[in-house]
Amino acid sequence: MCQENIDFVVIGAGVTGLSVARELALAGHQVVILEKNTKWGQGVSGRNSEVLHAGIYYPPESLKARLCVAGNSLLREYLQQRGIPLSGLGKLIVGWEPWHVDALEKIVANAKNNGVPLTTLAPREVRELEPNIHVSAALFSPTSAVFDVATYLHSLYREMENAGGMGFMNVEVTGLTPSHGAWEITGREGTDEFALRAGVVINCVGLYADAIASMAGVPIYEKHLNLHFCKGDYFSITPQKARLVSRPVYPLPEIDNLGIHITPDFCGSVKLGPDAYYIDKTEEYSVDPQKAEVFYQAVKPFFLPLEPEDILPAMSGIRPKLQENGGPFKDFHIKQDLPGLYSLIGIESPSLTSSLAIARHLHSLL
């Protein structure tokens, strides 16, 4: 990669970076996207539940609520137009204790404030949808779904390229310096060094977005933009039991996540998870098999056929959270932090669902 003058350089080729690069390329801009991994979508974007979220839980008027609701519609249309697999079965949010009824009613109220439809179901109605799910009360979310994330990421990248954008993988950015109304970007492409000059830099680095911002001179600690790693593990269940559920089934949400839930995928497998726990800022993706009992106890109350021997370690993911462990809600940070430097920090769930809406929102800020 030689010295060039580029209109827009997007750092990070996860779902957010790809969506932003595609949006700008389709608008006729000169765009380059840089990714440290050998392929796009290998970070946060490739380690999740593959759920199209409705926007049920997020505080009204927050960016997470507004962009999730808008993104749900945009992404659903995108997937359907391109024939990318998308389930149309919705999802269940379930309760089995007496106090769960009031908690479900609060979820309905918040969803209504966000413009998200939910239907209250009696136990009989739940059994008609999912005969093996046993609850005392439930909500049905018709706009939630599961989709093929890998094919979606591939489609975003190809459309970005077809519109004239360029992607460079295995590229590490090591320097960002303002220079005469532009940005000098330096780094390594494999063993070779490179330098680019960009009019605008868009930071979509996911887990390391705070580090890139700091590299450019943004005082991340003063602005409370330092990220915290929150890991979530997944277990899978045996094929015999996987056949007993057809759509996502969620318990009541917890403080840091949506609870250990059941999620079928397009390969016929079913995942349990994720849980959520904060870790040091290190990418470490092993799953402790001893946690199977925790996952079993979390799901067994509403999925009675499940037995301990049905659960196997599967995978894990890490969320880049602005919210500290036990801290209050933190919204997406999507702003111009310095002239010509736009940072997307804390882009965790529901960023997958929100991806196309995030790209449009950012484009409107440029």
N, C-alpha and C positions, 0 to 999 in steps of 0.2 A: 504494500500500500504506500503510494508516494504522497508527497505534499500536494494537497488540493484545497480549493475553496468550496465549501459545501454550504447550502442554505441551512439545512437542519441535520444535526447528528443526534440520533437517539441511542442512548447507552442502555443496553439490556434488551434481550430478545425473548422475554417471557410474553405472556398473553397481553400485558399492558403495553409493552414496547412495540410488539408487532401490530397491535390495534392502532396505536398512535402513528407508527411509520406508514401503515396502509392508508390511514385517513389523510395524511399529508401528501403522500404520493398520488393518491386519487385526485387531490385538489390541484395537482400540477406542480408541486414543489420538488426540489431536488433533495433527496433524503438518503442518508446512509445510516444503517443500524449496526451497532457493534455488540458482540456477545462473547463473554469469556469462555463459555463452554463450547464443545465441538458441534453442537446443534442447538437450535432454538427450543425453548420450552422445557429445558432440563432442570430448572430450579423449582421455585414455588408452584409454577403453573403445571408441572407434571406430577405433583404429589398432593392430590386432593380427592374429594368425594365425587367429582364430576357432576355436581348438582347445579341445575339452573334454579337459582333462588328467586323467590317472589318479592322479597322486601318486607317481610312480616315483622321482624323484631327491632329494626333500627329506629333510633329516635326520629320523630317526624321533623322534616325540613333539614335533617343532616344530609351531607353529601352521600353517605352510605345508603340512606333511604331513597333519596331522589334518583341517584344514578343506578341503584339496583332495580328500581321499578322501571325506569326508562330502558335500562339495559336488558331486562327480561324480555320486553317487547321487541327491541332491536335484534337481540340475539336469536330469539325464536324465529323471527322472520328470515334472518340470515341463514340459519340452519335449514329451514324448510325449503328455501329457494335453491339451495345447493345440494339437497338430498343427504345432508349429514345426519346420521342417526340421532333421533330425539324421541324419548318416551313421552307418551301423552297421558300417563296414568296419574299424575299429580303426586302429592305426598300426604301422609297422615302425621299429625302431632297428637300424641296420646297421653292419657292420664289414667291411673289405676288406684290412686288413693283419694279419699274424700276431699282433701284440700286441693287436689289438682283441678277440680272444677272451677274454683275461683281463679286459679292461675291461668287456665285456658281462656276464661272470659277476659282477663286483662290483655292476653295476646290478641284476641279478637278486636278489642278496642284500639290497640296500637296499630294493628293492620289496617283498620278502617281509616285511621288518621293518615296512613300512608297511601290510601287508595287501593289497597290490596284485598281481593275477595277471599273470604274464608267461610266455610259451611260447618256448622256444628252437627256432629253425628252421634246418634245413639249407639250403644253396643251392638245392637242387631244390625244396624247399617254398616258398622265397621266390619262385622263378620261376613257381610255380603261382598265386601270388597276384598278383604283379607281374612279368610276363614281361620287362619292360625294365629291371628292377633287378638288377644283377649284383654279388653280394657273396660273401664267404667264410663269413660267419656273421651271424645276425640274431636279434632278439627280436620277438615279436608281442605287442602290448598290446591285448587285446580291449575294454577299457573306455575307451580313447581314441576320440575322434570329432571331427568338424567340425560346427559348427552355425551357424544364421543369427542372428548377434549382433544385427543391427538390429531384427529382429522380436522378439527376446527383450527388448531394451531398451524397445521400444514397449509390449510386454505388461506389463512391470513398472510402467511409468508409468500405464497405464490402470487396472491393478488397484489401485494406490495411490490414484488419483483416485476410483475407484468405491467404495473403502472409506472415503472422506471426507477423504483427504489433499489438500493443495493444493500446486501447483507454480508457482513464479514464475521465469521465464527473464529473461535480460538484466539480472541483478541482481548488483551488486558489493558485497560486504561490506567496509566500511572501518573498522569499530570493533566491538570486543567488550569489554564492561565488566561485571564482576560488580556486582550491586546487590541487596541485601536478599534473599539466597537465590535469586536468579535472574540472568539475563543480559540486558543491554541490547545489542541488535544494531542498528547503524546502517550505512547504505550508500546506494547510488544505484540506482534503477530507471530505466534510460535516463537522462534528464536530471533526474529528480525524486529528491529525497532521501526516505528512509524510516527508520522506527524500529520495532523490534519488541521485545517482552519475552518471553523464553522461560525456562521452568523448567529445561530441559536443552538444551544445544547439542551436536550430534554433527558432528564435523569429518571430512568425507569428500571433501576437496578435491583428492586425487590429487597432482598435481605441486606444488601449493602448500599442502599440508596443514601443513608446518612453519611457513609464514608465518602461517597462521591461528592455529596454536597459539601462536606468538610474540606475535601481536597480542593474544591473551587473557592473556598474562603467563607462559606456559610457558617456562622457560629451556632452549631447544632445544639449545644447544651444550653446556651442562652435562650434559644428559641424552642427548647423542649422537643427537638426533632431527633434525638438519639433513639435508636430502635432497640427493642427487646425481642429476643428469640423465644417463641412459644411453640413447643414441639407437640405434635399429635401423632399417636400410634394407631395403626389399623390392624385388625385381625380378620381373617376370612373364615367362612364356615363351610363345612363339607358339602359336596354337591347334593347329597340326599336331603339335607335340611335347606340348602339354598333354593330348592324348587318350591319351598313352602311359602315364599313371600315374593310379591311381584312389583312392589313399588317402595320408595323410601318411607321408613317409619321412624319418627323422631320422638324422643321423650321431651319433657319440658327443658328449656334452655338453662344452661349454667352461666356463671359469671363470665367466664373466659371463652366459652364456646357453646355450641348448640346441643351439647350432650352426646353421649355415645349412641349413635343411631345405626339403623339397618339400611344399607344402600345396595340394591342390585346394579349390575353393570351390563354392558352389551355383549360380554363374553359368557354370560350365564353364571358368573360368580356373584357372591354377595359379600360385601365388606361390613364389618362392625367398626365404628369409630367415627371420628377420632376422639380421644381424650385430649386433655390440654394441660401442659405443665411447662413452666419457664426453665430455660437452660442457659448456660454460658453461650457467648456468641461464637459457636463452633458448629459447622455443618456435620452432624453426626446422626445417621439414619437407622441405626440398629433398633430392633424391637426386642424387648425382654420377654421371652416366652412365659415367664412366671406371672406376667400381668393378665394372662388369659382368664384367670379366676375373677379379676375385677370386671372384665368385659362381660363375662358370663353373668355375674350378679347384676350388672347394669341393664341387661337386655332380657333376662329370664322372666322378670315380672310381667312383661307383655307379650313375649314370644315363648310360650310354654313348651313347645317341642324341643327347644334347644337344650343340649346337654354339654357338660364340660369337655367331653372328648370331641365335640363338633367344631372346636375353635382352634385355629392355627395362626401363628404370626404371619403378617402379610407385608406391610410397608409402613413408612412414616413420612411426615412432612413437617415443615417449619414455617410458621407465620412471622412476618416482620411487623411487630406491633409497636405502636407509639404508646399504647396503654401499658403502664407498669403492672407488675404482679399485684392483683388486688386493687388496682387503681380505677379511677372513673373512666367512662367511655371516652375514646378519642376517635375523631373523625379522620377521613382521608386528608392528607396534606397535598394539595394540587395547586401550586402557586409559583410565581416568578420570584425566586429568592434573591437573585442578583440580575442586573441587566443582561438579558439574553440567556439566562440560565433558569430553566423551569424544572422544579423538583416534584416528583411524585413519591411521597414517603408515607410509610404505614399503609401500603396498598395490599391489604390482606383481604380475607373474605368480607364482603361479596365481590371482590375484584374480578373474578372470572366471569360472573354474570354481568357485571357492570362494564366489561372491557370496551365494548363499542361506544357506550355512553360516556365513559371516561375520555375516550379519544375525541369525541365531539366536543365535550366540555373543555378539554385542553385547547383544542383548535380555536374555540371561541375566545380564549384568553390571549392568543398570540397577536 
